[in-house]
């Protein structure tokens, strides 16, 4: 299967630096990663290097840059500059087991880039049924059009997954942990061990916890994807994604990204690098606030169920405690009412929660969700009549958010 090797010229930067930083605490790595003096000069933060054309001292120098295809060597703006290289290296240093990281102009672009780096016409993809809807749409749309077949599977049923792998001989397995909207926690090491034994490539959308909360490659995944628009950016002012991997699949990701002409702007890369430095603090604050708010919601009569693996009584809590070292402010809850308009009334009544997509910023958000519309084989946790709400807890005081939720629930749910 030589066509699967993913080989391309060049490699990512930061491997030796990652090794040297491996013993540092995650907070320290987040503060120091990617800050090469040759890229930052005398300043703390990498400057914003804007430019499409890079000039060479000689034709020989141009030919050397063409052949190397390595971060750190100027060639053309599409291959980046110190602003993008430092961010990619920092993300690599935060991801245990990563050889390199590729940046994309959005999280969905990172999902597409990863799938396209792995799959070819005639391949089969097994996709977790609780994946992010754009990931599901990738399987039913773009990949289907290019001749890749797919099967959605229940990631909580390891035995059934093993049978599916035996039946389909998949080339790729797509996971998300916890699951989108309904927050189920799956046994990633068990699933990826089965996939790897069958020669399948394990990919995971790890945006919820990120590398500080879940070391995806150490748990058996081959490629780990994040939407940097969320926690890394942290301020709801940029769009970006990333994929990190060991050497083999990093090379395939890089090659595919370059073939597709993917590039991120240096201005956005600078914003993401700045957000990265405070990400551990923001994650800890939003996680603690989310646990406090989720526990309060768990005791409220208008709430039928809270879906938050960080709560001790959640079905996925034991796996979360075993595999995760952190979490974030995102979770969902189901209303006890069967009134199809109840969710909208609650969200409209909230004063401290904005209504909007995305999450992971400093602001708190609320959004009515309909999980049953995005499931094929799994229990969606809601029926056609039930309403669920997804909360993204920001940096607001949790007691203020609880008071806001209390008022909205009391006045909106019969």
Order of alpha helices (4+ residues) and beta strands (2+ residues): alpha-alpha-alpha-alpha-alpha-beta-alpha-beta-alpha-alpha-beta-alpha-beta-alpha-beta-alpha-beta-beta-alpha-alpha-beta-alpha-beta-alpha-beta-beta-alpha
